Amino acid sequence: MKISVSSYSYHRYLSEGRLDIFGIIRATAELGFDGIEFSGLRLPEGATDTAVLAAKVRDACNQAGLLMASYTIPADFINPSQGGDWQDEVERLKGEVDIAAILGTPCMRHDATRGIEGGDKGLGEFLQVLPIISKGCRAVTEYAADKGIRTMVENHGFLIQDSDRCAVLYEEINHPNFGWLMDIGNFLCADEAPLRAVTRMAPYAIHVHAKDFHIKPGPADPGDGWFCSRGCTWLRGSIIGHGNVDIAGCIKALKDASYDGFLSIEFEGMEDNLQALKIGLDNLRRYRDNSAQSM
């Protein structure tokens, strides 16, 4: 498995203007990652053409010796950000597939939905939206297949986050070009043990996010940096290896399922981004190498 990093992992540096997208590319190469994953492409001030930016980003990655791991974008077939219905969202996402093709990425992640406004994220709500989101996902992946790009949904956003619902959506879409972006840590957001969920979902994985969390049970709000899981356990993003997720065990489960794609660090913690990524990369590389030796 090669190791990449999501551009989202530089969230603090981006928000403070300390790095732009090309600075992220340089920093990723200097840290020693094999590849990079882009969480959207933020146009510089005054720019209007995402396709032009995508071509420049592709060329910069090639010059830095970085592989293109994935392209990640938001989507919602129930509540499209630009209005309309699920078919309008499909048409918008086809444009994002075209951007992914310019980038030269092998896969693209889009969301399915955050759910019905005011909904409880329960099983009933999931079953209610399932027919629409499965049609939307299938239409996008059919378009992407013609461009050689596989599409994915991630266990993300509370409604479709535990492995049971992820597996149901995958089976409902039932298309060979469609798979899963499996975020190791995100299963905790649905109060599911990551190792159990990863073992179940590994055969569906096209791409994997390596993510770690600190866990704090109890009703008391720990303060800034923490958020509540679907079942109200407190979570805070951590450096890979510093949290409570069995990252090494999850990597072994992936290897047992013959997964050989990218492990992409998605860091959401409070620590300095560059320091956190350096430590996380060292830890993740060691876990990967040790799991290979134990086989």
N, C-alpha and C positions, 0 to 999 in steps of 0.2 A: 504494500500500500504506500502511495505517495502522500505527502502531507502538504496541505495548502492552508490558506487563511482567508476568511471572509473580510471584505473591506469594511464591514460593519464593526469589526473588532477594533478599528481605529476611531470609534465614534467620538471620543472626547477630543482627539486631535483634529478631527474634521469639524466639529462644532465650534472649536476655538480658533479655527483658521490656521492651525499650526502645520497642517499638511493638506494638500489638495490630492486629487486622484493620482496624479503622476508622482507626487511625493510618496504616496502609499505604495505604489509600484516599486520605487527605489528602496523604500524601507523594507518591504517584503523580501526583496532579493538580498539585501544586506543581512537580514536576520537568518537567511539560509533556508527559507521555504522552497518546496519544489514547484508550487503553483499558487494561483490566486483565484478567488471567487469574488465576483462583483455583486454587491447588494444594491442594484440599481445603478444608474449613471447620472450623477448630478451635473447638469450643464453649468459651465462657468458663466459668470455674469456677462451678459451681452451675446452669448451663444444661443442659437435656436435650433440647431440640427443635431439630433442625437446620433444619427448615422455617421456624421463626420467625426464626432467625438469617439464613437465606438471604434472606428478605423484607427484613430490616433492611439487609443488605449491598447488595441491589439498590437500595433507596431511597437509601442513602448514595452509591452510585456515580452515580445520577441527579442528586443534588444537587451532586456534585462535577464533573459534566459529563464523566464517564468512560463510554466504551462498554464493554460486557461482551464480552470477546473469546473466552473459553473457560473450561471447567471441567475440571480434571484430577484424577483419582483413581486410586489403586492397585487392582489386581485380579490374580487368578491363577486360571485355570480348571483348572489341574492341582493346585495346592495352595491351595485357598480358605482365607483367613485365619480364617473362622468355621467351618471344617469342612464336611463334606458333599462333593458332587461338583460338576461343572461346571454342572449345572442349578441347584443351590443358589446358586452364584455369579451366575448370570444373574438370579435373583430378587433378590439383594442389589443388583445393578447397576441393575435397574429402579427401585429406590428412589432411587438416585443420579440417574437420569434425571429423576425427579420433582423432585429438588432443583435440577437444572439448569434445569428449566422455570420454577421459582419465580425463580431468578436472572435468567432472561431471556437466557441465553446461546445462541448459534446452534449450538454444537458442544460435545461432551464427549469427552475422552480417557480411556480406561481401558487398563490393561495387558492383555496376553494371558496371559503366564506368565513366571516367572523360570527355568522349566525343571524337570527332574526332580532331586530332591534327590540330590546327589552326582554329577550328570551333568557331562559335559565341555563342554557348550554347542556340540558339533559338529553337523555336518549330519545325522548319523543320529538324534541326539536331537531335532532340529528336525522331521524327517520323522515321527518317532514321535508327537509331540504335535500335529502339524498337524491331524489330523481332529477332535480334541476342541476345540482353541482356535478353529478356524474355525466350528464349530457354535455355540460360545458367543458369539463376536463377532456372528455373523449373527442370533442370537436377540435380543441386546441392541439391535442397530440396527433390527430390525423393530419392536420396541417403541418406540424413540425416534422413528422416522419418523412415527408417529401424533401425536407431540407437536411435530413440526417441528424436531427437534434431530438434527443429523448426529453420528455417532459415529466415533471414530478410535482407532487404535493407533499408538504411537510407536516409532521405532527406538531401543530402550532395553532394557538388561538383558542384554547379551551374546548371548543366544540368538537374538533376532530383531532384529539391529542392522545388518547389512550390507544393501545394496540388493537383492541377489539374493533373500534370504529374505523381505524386506519385500514385494517384488513377488509372490512366490509366495503369501504369505498373503493379500494383497489379491485376487489372482485366484481363490483358493480360496473366499473369502467371497462375492465376486461379487454385491454388492448395491449399488444406486444410492445408498443413504443412507450407505454406509460409505466412508471415505477414510483419509488418512494425516495424522498430526501429524508433520511432517518436522523433525527437529532437525538443523540444519546441522552442528553440532560433533560430535554423537554418533556419526556414521559412523566417526570416528577410533577409537572404542572397539572397533570391529571391524577396525581397521587398513585402512580404506578411505578413499581420497582424497575429501574432502567435495564438491569441485566435480563429480567424476565421478558420485557418488551422487545429488547434488541434481539434476543434469541428467536422470538416469534417472527419479527419483521425482517430479519436479515435477508431471507431469500428474495424480498421485494426491493431491496436497496439498490439504487443507482448511484447515490452520493450520500455521504455521511458527515454530519456536523459533530465534532467533538466538543462537548460543552460540559462544564462542571458547575455544581451549585453547592452552597452552604445551605443546610437545612436547620430550621429552628421551629420545633413544635410548640403549640400553646397559643392561647388567644391573644396574648399581649403583643401589640404592634412594636417590633424592634426599632422602628424609625426609618430614616432615609436609606435607600438602597435595597430595601426588602419589598417583596410583593407576595400576595397570597395565592396559593394554588387553588384549583377548583374546589377542593375540600378544606381549604383554609389552613394549610401548613405554610409557614413562612419560608421563602426562598430568596437567596441572593447569589447573583452570578459570581463565580470564583475563577482564579487561575487554574488551569488544568493541573490536577494532582493535589490541589489545596482543599478541595471540597469533599463532599460525601459520596459522589458518584463513583462506582467501581469501573473506572475507565479501562483499566487493564483487563478486567473480566469481559467487558463489552467487546474489546478488540479481539479477544480470543474467540468469542461467539461469532464475530464477523468472519474471522479466518476459518472457523469450523464450517461456516456456510459458503466458503469459497469466494467471499467478497474480496475484490482486488482493486477497488476504485480509490478515490481520494478520501482521506480523513482531513476535514477542513475545520480548523479551530474557529469557533464563533465565541468570542470573549465578550461578556456582558457585565464584568465586574467594575469595581470602583477604583482599582489600582491604576497606576500609570500604564497606558496602553502598550508602549514599547517594552517596558520591563515585564509586564504580564505575558506578552507574547513570546519573549525570549525564554522565560521560565517554562511556559506552557509547551513550547516547541521542544525544548530539551526533555521534558517529562514524557510527552507524547511519543517522541522518537524512541525513548528508552522502553516504554511499554510495548510499542510495536515490535521492536527488535527482540525483546525478551519473550514475547508470545511466539515469535517465529522459532526461537531456539528451543522452546518447550514442546514443539510439535514433533 
